[in-house]
């Protein structure tokens, strides 16, 4: 059975990347825009991955075909 640990492991990696994006963006007139764009992109990628991973852990029950409908 799959574990929830990869979700937390990837969350730690994404948090580290967000911290690096906040600290190491070069100074300039668009620093806040670049920083915000990187952080939102990382958060969106993580959320998409997490939702897909969690959906595979507990898939929906496949529909059954009714004999009466035919």
PyMOL Python script that loads the backbone (N, CA, C, O; Angstrom):
from pymol import cmd

cmd.read_pdbstr("""\
ATOM      1  N   UNK A   1       0.837  -1.174   0.000  1.00  0.00           N
ATOM      2  CA  UNK A   1       0.000   0.000   0.000  1.00  0.00           C
ATOM      3  C   UNK A   1       0.890   1.247   0.000  1.00  0.00           C
ATOM      4  O   UNK A   1       1.926   1.290   0.663  1.00  0.00           O
ATOM      5  N   UNK A   2       0.474   2.223  -0.732  1.00  0.00           N
ATOM      6  CA  UNK A   2       1.257   3.447  -0.857  1.00  0.00           C
ATOM      7  C   UNK A   2       1.174   4.276   0.422  1.00  0.00           C
ATOM      8  O   UNK A   2       0.260   4.116   1.230  1.00  0.00           O
ATOM      9  N   UNK A   3       2.131   5.148   0.579  1.00  0.00           N
ATOM     10  CA  UNK A   3       2.240   5.934   1.799  1.00  0.00           C
ATOM     11  C   UNK A   3       2.016   7.414   1.500  1.00  0.00           C
ATOM     12  O   UNK A   3       2.117   7.853   0.354  1.00  0.00           O
ATOM     13  N   UNK A   4       1.711   8.172   2.551  1.00  0.00           N
ATOM     14  CA  UNK A   4       1.549   9.613   2.427  1.00  0.00           C
ATOM     15  C   UNK A   4       2.891  10.333   2.563  1.00  0.00           C
ATOM     16  O   UNK A   4       2.968  11.543   2.347  1.00  0.00           O
ATOM     17  N   UNK A   5       3.938   9.607   2.916  1.00  0.00           N
ATOM     18  CA  UNK A   5       5.251  10.217   3.129  1.00  0.00           C
ATOM     19  C   UNK A   5       5.800  10.959   1.907  1.00  0.00           C
ATOM     20  O   UNK A   5       6.415  12.010   2.089  1.00  0.00           O
ATOM     21  N   UNK A   6       5.615  10.477   0.672  1.00  0.00           N
ATOM     22  CA  UNK A   6       6.112  11.265  -0.468  1.00  0.00           C
ATOM     23  C   UNK A   6       5.486  12.650  -0.566  1.00  0.00           C
ATOM     24  O   UNK A   6       6.134  13.583  -1.040  1.00  0.00           O
ATOM     25  N   UNK A   7       4.248  12.801  -0.129  1.00  0.00           N
ATOM     26  CA  UNK A   7       3.595  14.107  -0.169  1.00  0.00           C
ATOM     27  C   UNK A   7       4.342  15.087   0.739  1.00  0.00           C
ATOM     28  O   UNK A   7       4.592  16.229   0.355  1.00  0.00           O
ATOM     29  N   UNK A   8       4.694  14.635   1.941  1.00  0.00           N
ATOM     30  CA  UNK A   8       5.420  15.512   2.863  1.00  0.00           C
ATOM     31  C   UNK A   8       6.869  15.723   2.428  1.00  0.00           C
ATOM     32  O   UNK A   8       7.423  16.806   2.613  1.00  0.00           O
ATOM     33  N   UNK A   9       7.478  14.696   1.855  1.00  0.00           N
ATOM     34  CA  UNK A   9       8.853  14.821   1.366  1.00  0.00           C
ATOM     35  C   UNK A   9       8.939  15.850   0.244  1.00  0.00           C
ATOM     36  O   UNK A   9       9.833  16.697   0.244  1.00  0.00           O
ATOM     37  N   UNK A  10       8.023  15.781  -0.704  1.00  0.00           N
ATOM     38  CA  UNK A  10       8.019  16.745  -1.819  1.00  0.00           C
ATOM     39  C   UNK A  10       7.650  18.136  -1.301  1.00  0.00           C
ATOM     40  O   UNK A  10       8.145  19.136  -1.820  1.00  0.00           O
ATOM     41  N   UNK A  11       6.786  18.210  -0.286  1.00  0.00           N
ATOM     42  CA  UNK A  11       6.443  19.508   0.302  1.00  0.00           C
ATOM     43  C   UNK A  11       7.677  20.187   0.893  1.00  0.00           C
ATOM     44  O   UNK A  11       7.847  21.397   0.748  1.00  0.00           O
ATOM     45  N   UNK A  12       8.533  19.418   1.556  1.00  0.00           N
ATOM     46  CA  UNK A  12       9.769  19.967   2.117  1.00  0.00           C
ATOM     47  C   UNK A  12      10.684  20.472   0.999  1.00  0.00           C
ATOM     48  O   UNK A  12      11.296  21.533   1.124  1.00  0.00           O
ATOM     49  N   UNK A  13      10.772  19.714  -0.083  1.00  0.00           N
ATOM     50  CA  UNK A  13      11.602  20.138  -1.224  1.00  0.00           C
ATOM     51  C   UNK A  13      11.054  21.419  -1.836  1.00  0.00           C
ATOM     52  O   UNK A  13      11.816  22.337  -2.141  1.00  0.00           O
ATOM     53  N   UNK A  14       9.735  21.488  -2.019  1.00  0.00           N
ATOM     54  CA  UNK A  14       9.119  22.683  -2.605  1.00  0.00           C
ATOM     55  C   UNK A  14       9.307  23.882  -1.676  1.00  0.00           C
ATOM     56  O   UNK A  14       9.568  24.990  -2.146  1.00  0.00           O
ATOM     57  N   UNK A  15       9.181  23.678  -0.377  1.00  0.00           N
ATOM     58  CA  UNK A  15       9.399  24.778   0.574  1.00  0.00           C
ATOM     59  C   UNK A  15      10.841  25.287   0.488  1.00  0.00           C
ATOM     60  O   UNK A  15      11.084  26.491   0.568  1.00  0.00           O
ATOM     61  N   UNK A  16      11.785  24.373   0.327  1.00  0.00           N
ATOM     62  CA  UNK A  16      13.184  24.782   0.178  1.00  0.00           C
ATOM     63  C   UNK A  16      13.390  25.557  -1.121  1.00  0.00           C
ATOM     64  O   UNK A  16      14.106  26.558  -1.142  1.00  0.00           O
ATOM     65  N   UNK A  17      12.770  25.103  -2.189  1.00  0.00           N
ATOM     66  CA  UNK A  17      12.886  25.821  -3.465  1.00  0.00           C
ATOM     67  C   UNK A  17      12.226  27.193  -3.390  1.00  0.00           C
ATOM     68  O   UNK A  17      12.726  28.149  -3.984  1.00  0.00           O
ATOM     69  N   UNK A  18      11.117  27.305  -2.674  1.00  0.00           N
ATOM     70  CA  UNK A  18      10.468  28.613  -2.506  1.00  0.00           C
ATOM     71  C   UNK A  18      11.342  29.562  -1.698  1.00  0.00           C
ATOM     72  O   UNK A  18      11.426  30.753  -1.997  1.00  0.00           O
ATOM     73  N   UNK A  19      11.989  29.024  -0.677  1.00  0.00           N
ATOM     74  CA  UNK A  19      12.905  29.843   0.117  1.00  0.00           C
ATOM     75  C   UNK A  19      14.080  30.306  -0.735  1.00  0.00           C
ATOM     76  O   UNK A  19      14.497  31.462  -0.653  1.00  0.00           O
ATOM     77  N   UNK A  20      14.610  29.401  -1.553  1.00  0.00           N
ATOM     78  CA  UNK A  20      15.708  29.775  -2.447  1.00  0.00           C
ATOM     79  C   UNK A  20      15.253  30.821  -3.459  1.00  0.00           C
ATOM     80  O   UNK A  20      16.000  31.746  -3.779  1.00  0.00           O
ATOM     81  N   UNK A  21      14.031  30.678  -3.961  1.00  0.00           N
ATOM     82  CA  UNK A  21      13.511  31.667  -4.909  1.00  0.00           C
ATOM     83  C   UNK A  21      13.359  33.025  -4.236  1.00  0.00           C
ATOM     84  O   UNK A  21      13.605  34.056  -4.862  1.00  0.00           O
ATOM     85  N   UNK A  22      12.961  33.035  -2.978  1.00  0.00           N
ATOM     86  CA  UNK A  22      12.788  34.306  -2.269  1.00  0.00           C
ATOM     87  C   UNK A  22      14.123  34.963  -1.938  1.00  0.00           C
ATOM     88  O   UNK A  22      14.229  36.189  -1.934  1.00  0.00           O
ATOM     89  N   UNK A  23      15.142  34.153  -1.662  1.00  0.00           N
ATOM     90  CA  UNK A  23      16.415  34.715  -1.224  1.00  0.00           C
ATOM     91  C   UNK A  23      17.385  35.043  -2.350  1.00  0.00           C
ATOM     92  O   UNK A  23      18.158  35.994  -2.239  1.00  0.00           O
ATOM     93  N   UNK A  24      17.356  34.275  -3.425  1.00  0.00           N
ATOM     94  CA  UNK A  24      18.406  34.385  -4.434  1.00  0.00           C
ATOM     95  C   UNK A  24      17.989  35.039  -5.746  1.00  0.00           C
ATOM     96  O   UNK A  24      18.732  34.976  -6.725  1.00  0.00           O
ATOM     97  N   UNK A  25      16.824  35.662  -5.785  1.00  0.00           N
ATOM     98  CA  UNK A  25      16.441  36.414  -6.985  1.00  0.00           C
ATOM     99  C   UNK A  25      17.269  37.697  -7.013  1.00  0.00           C
ATOM    100  O   UNK A  25      17.330  38.415  -6.015  1.00  0.00           O
ATOM    101  N   UNK A  26      17.906  37.989  -8.150  1.00  0.00           N
ATOM    102  CA  UNK A  26      18.754  39.188  -8.201  1.00  0.00           C
ATOM    103  C   UNK A  26      17.944  40.477  -8.044  1.00  0.00           C
ATOM    104  O   UNK A  26      16.768  40.545  -8.403  1.00  0.00           O
ATOM    105  N   UNK A  27      18.603  41.482  -7.504  1.00  0.00           N
ATOM    106  CA  UNK A  27      17.942  42.764  -7.295  1.00  0.00           C
ATOM    107  C   UNK A  27      17.664  43.427  -8.635  1.00  0.00           C
ATOM    108  O   UNK A  27      18.439  43.310  -9.584  1.00  0.00           O
ATOM    109  N   UNK A  28      16.557  44.112  -8.682  1.00  0.00           N
ATOM    110  CA  UNK A  28      16.170  44.818  -9.891  1.00  0.00           C
ATOM    111  C   UNK A  28      14.774  45.384  -9.723  1.00  0.00           C
ATOM    112  O   UNK A  28      14.144  45.211  -8.680  1.00  0.00           O
ATOM    113  N   UNK A  29      14.296  46.058 -10.752  1.00  0.00           N
ATOM    114  CA  UNK A  29      12.978  46.698 -10.628  1.00  0.00           C
ATOM    115  C   UNK A  29      11.820  45.692 -10.564  1.00  0.00           C
ATOM    116  O   UNK A  29      10.755  46.012 -10.036  1.00  0.00           O
ATOM    117  N   UNK A  30      12.019  44.491 -11.093  1.00  0.00           N
ATOM    118  CA  UNK A  30      10.947  43.496 -11.112  1.00  0.00           C
ATOM    119  C   UNK A  30      11.197  42.344 -10.145  1.00  0.00           C
ATOM    120  O   UNK A  30      10.708  41.235 -10.362  1.00  0.00           O
ATOM    121  N   UNK A  31      11.940  42.594  -9.103  1.00  0.00           N
ATOM    122  CA  UNK A  31      12.304  41.522  -8.173  1.00  0.00           C
ATOM    123  C   UNK A  31      11.081  40.862  -7.537  1.00  0.00           C
ATOM    124  O   UNK A  31      11.009  39.636  -7.464  1.00  0.00           O
ATOM    125  N   UNK A  32      10.123  41.660  -7.079  1.00  0.00           N
ATOM    126  CA  UNK A  32       8.937  41.113  -6.428  1.00  0.00           C
ATOM    127  C   UNK A  32       8.084  40.314  -7.403  1.00  0.00           C
ATOM    128  O   UNK A  32       7.506  39.292  -7.032  1.00  0.00           O
ATOM    129  N   UNK A  33       8.005  40.770  -8.634  1.00  0.00           N
ATOM    130  CA  UNK A  33       7.207  40.073  -9.646  1.00  0.00           C
ATOM    131  C   UNK A  33       7.831  38.713  -9.965  1.00  0.00           C
ATOM    132  O   UNK A  33       7.120  37.713 -10.062  1.00  0.00           O
ATOM    133  N   UNK A  34       9.136  38.675 -10.126  1.00  0.00           N
ATOM    134  CA  UNK A  34       9.827  37.411 -10.417  1.00  0.00           C
ATOM    135  C   UNK A  34       9.696  36.471  -9.239  1.00  0.00           C
ATOM    136  O   UNK A  34       9.418  35.284  -9.413  1.00  0.00           O
ATOM    137  N   UNK A  35       9.892  36.990  -8.045  1.00  0.00           N
ATOM    138  CA  UNK A  35       9.787  36.181  -6.824  1.00  0.00           C
ATOM    139  C   UNK A  35       8.383  35.592  -6.684  1.00  0.00           C
ATOM    140  O   UNK A  35       8.225  34.404  -6.405  1.00  0.00           O
ATOM    141  N   UNK A  36       7.381  36.424  -6.877  1.00  0.00           N
ATOM    142  CA  UNK A  36       5.994  35.970  -6.758  1.00  0.00           C
ATOM    143  C   UNK A  36       5.649  34.952  -7.841  1.00  0.00           C
ATOM    144  O   UNK A  36       4.975  33.958  -7.570  1.00  0.00           O
ATOM    145  N   UNK A  37       6.105  35.197  -9.055  1.00  0.00           N
ATOM    146  CA  UNK A  37       5.843  34.259 -10.149  1.00  0.00           C
ATOM    147  C   UNK A  37       6.454  32.889  -9.903  1.00  0.00           C
ATOM    148  O   UNK A  37       5.819  31.862 -10.144  1.00  0.00           O
ATOM    149  N   UNK A  38       7.699  32.883  -9.420  1.00  0.00           N
ATOM    150  CA  UNK A  38       8.353  31.602  -9.120  1.00  0.00           C
ATOM    151  C   UNK A  38       7.648  30.850  -7.999  1.00  0.00           C
ATOM    152  O   UNK A  38       7.457  29.636  -8.078  1.00  0.00           O
ATOM    153  N   UNK A  39       7.266  31.573  -6.962  1.00  0.00           N
ATOM    154  CA  UNK A  39       6.627  30.922  -5.822  1.00  0.00           C
ATOM    155  C   UNK A  39       5.235  30.396  -6.180  1.00  0.00           C
ATOM    156  O   UNK A  39       4.853  29.310  -5.745  1.00  0.00           O
ATOM    157  N   UNK A  40       4.492  31.148  -6.956  1.00  0.00           N
ATOM    158  CA  UNK A  40       3.162  30.681  -7.385  1.00  0.00           C
ATOM    159  C   UNK A  40       3.294  29.486  -8.316  1.00  0.00           C
ATOM    160  O   UNK A  40       2.507  28.543  -8.226  1.00  0.00           O
ATOM    161  N   UNK A  41       4.277  29.511  -9.210  1.00  0.00           N
ATOM    162  CA  UNK A  41       4.489  28.374 -10.110  1.00  0.00           C
ATOM    163  C   UNK A  41       4.863  27.114  -9.338  1.00  0.00           C
ATOM    164  O   UNK A  41       4.361  26.031  -9.638  1.00  0.00           O
ATOM    165  N   UNK A  42       5.734  27.246  -8.354  1.00  0.00           N
ATOM    166  CA  UNK A  42       6.110  26.088  -7.531  1.00  0.00           C
ATOM    167  C   UNK A  42       4.917  25.559  -6.741  1.00  0.00           C
ATOM    168  O   UNK A  42       4.718  24.348  -6.653  1.00  0.00           O
ATOM    169  N   UNK A  43       4.127  26.461  -6.170  1.00  0.00           N
ATOM    170  CA  UNK A  43       2.952  26.034  -5.400  1.00  0.00           C
ATOM    171  C   UNK A  43       1.933  25.337  -6.297  1.00  0.00           C
ATOM    172  O   UNK A  43       1.352  24.324  -5.907  1.00  0.00           O
ATOM    173  N   UNK A  44       1.714  25.876  -7.500  1.00  0.00           N
ATOM    174  CA  UNK A  44       0.749  25.269  -8.419  1.00  0.00           C
ATOM    175  C   UNK A  44       1.213  23.894  -8.891  1.00  0.00           C
ATOM    176  O   UNK A  44       0.409  22.967  -8.988  1.00  0.00           O
ATOM    177  N   UNK A  45       2.503  23.757  -9.183  1.00  0.00           N
ATOM    178  CA  UNK A  45       3.040  22.456  -9.603  1.00  0.00           C
ATOM    179  C   UNK A  45       2.920  21.440  -8.475  1.00  0.00           C
ATOM    180  O   UNK A  45       2.567  20.284  -8.710  1.00  0.00           O
ATOM    181  N   UNK A  46       3.215  21.871  -7.246  1.00  0.00           N
ATOM    182  CA  UNK A  46       3.105  20.953  -6.112  1.00  0.00           C
ATOM    183  C   UNK A  46       1.654  20.520  -5.906  1.00  0.00           C
ATOM    184  O   UNK A  46       1.380  19.335  -5.713  1.00  0.00           O
ATOM    185  N   UNK A  47       0.737  21.466  -5.947  1.00  0.00           N
ATOM    186  CA  UNK A  47      -0.667  21.111  -5.735  1.00  0.00           C
ATOM    187  C   UNK A  47      -1.177  20.170  -6.822  1.00  0.00           C
ATOM    188  O   UNK A  47      -1.924  19.237  -6.525  1.00  0.00           O
ATOM    189  N   UNK A  48      -0.792  20.395  -8.059  1.00  0.00           N
ATOM    190  CA  UNK A  48      -1.218  19.510  -9.149  1.00  0.00           C
ATOM    191  C   UNK A  48      -0.649  18.115  -8.955  1.00  0.00           C
ATOM    192  O   UNK A  48      -1.359  17.125  -9.132  1.00  0.00           O
ATOM    193  N   UNK A  49       0.623  18.029  -8.594  1.00  0.00           N
ATOM    194  CA  UNK A  49       1.238  16.721  -8.344  1.00  0.00           C
ATOM    195  C   UNK A  49       0.567  16.026  -7.169  1.00  0.00           C
ATOM    196  O   UNK A  49       0.277  14.831  -7.239  1.00  0.00           O
ATOM    197  N   UNK A  50       0.316  16.769  -6.080  1.00  0.00           N
ATOM    198  CA  UNK A  50      -0.270  16.170  -4.886  1.00  0.00           C
ATOM    199  C   UNK A  50      -1.682  15.654  -5.152  1.00  0.00           C
ATOM    200  O   UNK A  50      -2.032  14.558  -4.713  1.00  0.00           O
ATOM    201  N   UNK A  51      -2.485  16.419  -5.856  1.00  0.00           N
ATOM    202  CA  UNK A  51      -3.847  15.973  -6.162  1.00  0.00           C
ATOM    203  C   UNK A  51      -3.819  14.722  -7.027  1.00  0.00           C
ATOM    204  O   UNK A  51      -4.598  13.796  -6.802  1.00  0.00           O
ATOM    205  N   UNK A  52      -2.930  14.685  -8.009  1.00  0.00           N
ATOM    206  CA  UNK A  52      -2.814  13.503  -8.860  1.00  0.00           C
ATOM    207  C   UNK A  52      -2.341  12.295  -8.066  1.00  0.00           C
ATOM    208  O   UNK A  52      -2.866  11.195  -8.238  1.00  0.00           O
ATOM    209  N   UNK A  53      -1.366  12.488  -7.208  1.00  0.00           N
ATOM    210  CA  UNK A  53      -0.843  11.392  -6.393  1.00  0.00           C
ATOM    211  C   UNK A  53      -1.907  10.860  -5.439  1.00  0.00           C
ATOM    212  O   UNK A  53      -2.079   9.649  -5.307  1.00  0.00           O
ATOM    213  N   UNK A  54      -2.623  11.773  -4.772  1.00  0.00           N
ATOM    214  CA  UNK A  54      -3.651  11.351  -3.826  1.00  0.00           C
ATOM    215  C   UNK A  54      -4.819  10.666  -4.542  1.00  0.00           C
ATOM    216  O   UNK A  54      -5.424   9.742  -3.999  1.00  0.00           O
ATOM    217  N   UNK A  55      -5.135  11.118  -5.756  1.00  0.00           N
ATOM    218  CA  UNK A  55      -6.211  10.475  -6.513  1.00  0.00           C
ATOM    219  C   UNK A  55      -5.825   9.054  -6.908  1.00  0.00           C
ATOM    220  O   UNK A  55      -6.694   8.189  -7.021  1.00  0.00           O
ATOM    221  N   UNK A  56      -4.542   8.803  -7.117  1.00  0.00           N
ATOM    222  CA  UNK A  56      -4.106   7.457  -7.445  1.00  0.00           C
ATOM    223  C   UNK A  56      -4.055   6.563  -6.210  1.00  0.00           C
ATOM    224  O   UNK A  56      -4.149   5.341  -6.326  1.00  0.00           O
ATOM    225  N   UNK A  57      -3.908   7.162  -5.031  1.00  0.00           N
ATOM    226  CA  UNK A  57      -3.919   6.366  -3.801  1.00  0.00           C
ATOM    227  C   UNK A  57      -5.310   5.795  -3.539  1.00  0.00           C
ATOM    228  O   UNK A  57      -5.448   4.648  -3.115  1.00  0.00           O
ATOM    229  N   UNK A  58      -6.327   6.596  -3.791  1.00  0.00           N
ATOM    230  CA  UNK A  58      -7.711   6.185  -3.552  1.00  0.00           C
ATOM    231  C   UNK A  58      -8.540   6.469  -4.801  1.00  0.00           C
ATOM    232  O   UNK A  58      -9.255   7.470  -4.849  1.00  0.00           O
ATOM    233  N   UNK A  59      -8.456   5.600  -5.814  1.00  0.00           N
ATOM    234  CA  UNK A  59      -9.180   5.861  -7.060  1.00  0.00           C
ATOM    235  C   UNK A  59     -10.688   5.726  -6.870  1.00  0.00           C
ATOM    236  O   UNK A  59     -11.156   5.055  -5.951  1.00  0.00           O
ATOM    237  N   UNK A  60     -11.429   6.372  -7.749  1.00  0.00           N
ATOM    238  CA  UNK A  60     -12.878   6.259  -7.729  1.00  0.00           C
ATOM    239  C   UNK A  60     -13.281   4.861  -8.167  1.00  0.00           C
ATOM    240  O   UNK A  60     -12.576   4.212  -8.939  1.00  0.00           O
ATOM    241  N   UNK A  61     -14.409   4.409  -7.673  1.00  0.00           N
ATOM    242  CA  UNK A  61     -14.925   3.107  -8.079  1.00  0.00           C
ATOM    243  C   UNK A  61     -15.415   3.233  -9.509  1.00  0.00           C
ATOM    244  O   UNK A  61     -16.113   4.188  -9.850  1.00  0.00           O
ATOM    245  N   UNK A  62     -15.054   2.278 -10.340  1.00  0.00           N
ATOM    246  CA  UNK A  62     -15.467   2.350 -11.742  1.00  0.00           C
ATOM    247  C   UNK A  62     -16.964   2.099 -11.849  1.00  0.00           C
ATOM    248  O   UNK A  62     -17.519   1.332 -11.062  1.00  0.00           O
ATOM    249  N   UNK A  63     -17.625   2.736 -12.812  1.00  0.00           N
ATOM    250  CA  UNK A  63     -19.069   2.560 -12.959  1.00  0.00           C
ATOM    251  C   UNK A  63     -19.409   1.144 -13.433  1.00  0.00           C
ATOM    252  O   UNK A  63     -18.640   0.518 -14.162  1.00  0.00           O
ATOM    253  N   UNK A  64     -20.557   0.664 -13.011  1.00  0.00           N
ATOM    254  CA  UNK A  64     -21.009  -0.660 -13.439  1.00  0.00           C
ATOM    255  C   UNK A  64     -22.140  -0.501 -14.440  1.00  0.00           C
ATOM    256  O   UNK A  64     -22.920   0.449 -14.371  1.00  0.00           O
ATOM    257  N   UNK A  65     -22.217  -1.427 -15.353  1.00  0.00           N
ATOM    258  CA  UNK A  65     -23.234  -1.370 -16.399  1.00  0.00           C
ATOM    259  C   UNK A  65     -24.487  -2.097 -15.918  1.00  0.00           C
ATOM    260  O   UNK A  65     -24.421  -3.224 -15.427  1.00  0.00           O
ATOM    261  N   UNK A  66     -25.608  -1.440 -16.068  1.00  0.00           N
ATOM    262  CA  UNK A  66     -26.880  -2.031 -15.646  1.00  0.00           C
ATOM    263  C   UNK A  66     -27.448  -2.891 -16.775  1.00  0.00           C
ATOM    264  O   UNK A  66     -27.434  -2.490 -17.939  1.00  0.00           O
ATOM    265  N   UNK A  67     -27.939  -4.058 -16.423  1.00  0.00           N
ATOM    266  CA  UNK A  67     -28.534  -4.958 -17.430  1.00  0.00           C
ATOM    267  C   UNK A  67     -29.899  -4.457 -17.850  1.00  0.00           C
ATOM    268  O   UNK A  67     -30.300  -4.679 -18.992  1.00  0.00           O
ATOM    269  N   UNK A  68     -30.643  -3.775 -16.952  1.00  0.00           N
ATOM    270  CA  UNK A  68     -31.981  -3.286 -17.269  1.00  0.00           C
ATOM    271  C   UNK A  68     -31.960  -2.205 -18.341  1.00  0.00           C
ATOM    272  O   UNK A  68     -32.905  -2.102 -19.122  1.00  0.00           O
ATOM    273  N   UNK A  69     -30.919  -1.410 -18.396  1.00  0.00           N
ATOM    274  CA  UNK A  69     -30.863  -0.286 -19.332  1.00  0.00           C
ATOM    275  C   UNK A  69     -30.783  -0.750 -20.783  1.00  0.00           C
ATOM    276  O   UNK A  69     -31.110   0.023 -21.684  1.00  0.00           O
ATOM    277  N   UNK A  70     -30.375  -1.937 -21.026  1.00  0.00           N
ATOM    278  CA  UNK A  70     -30.218  -2.409 -22.416  1.00  0.00           C
ATOM    279  C   UNK A  70     -31.455  -2.925 -22.981  1.00  0.00           C
ATOM    280  O   UNK A  70     -31.475  -3.355 -24.135  1.00  0.00           O
TER     281      UNK A  70
END
""", "prot")
cmd.dss("prot")
cmd.show_as("cartoon", "prot")
cmd.util.cbc("prot")
cmd.orient("prot")
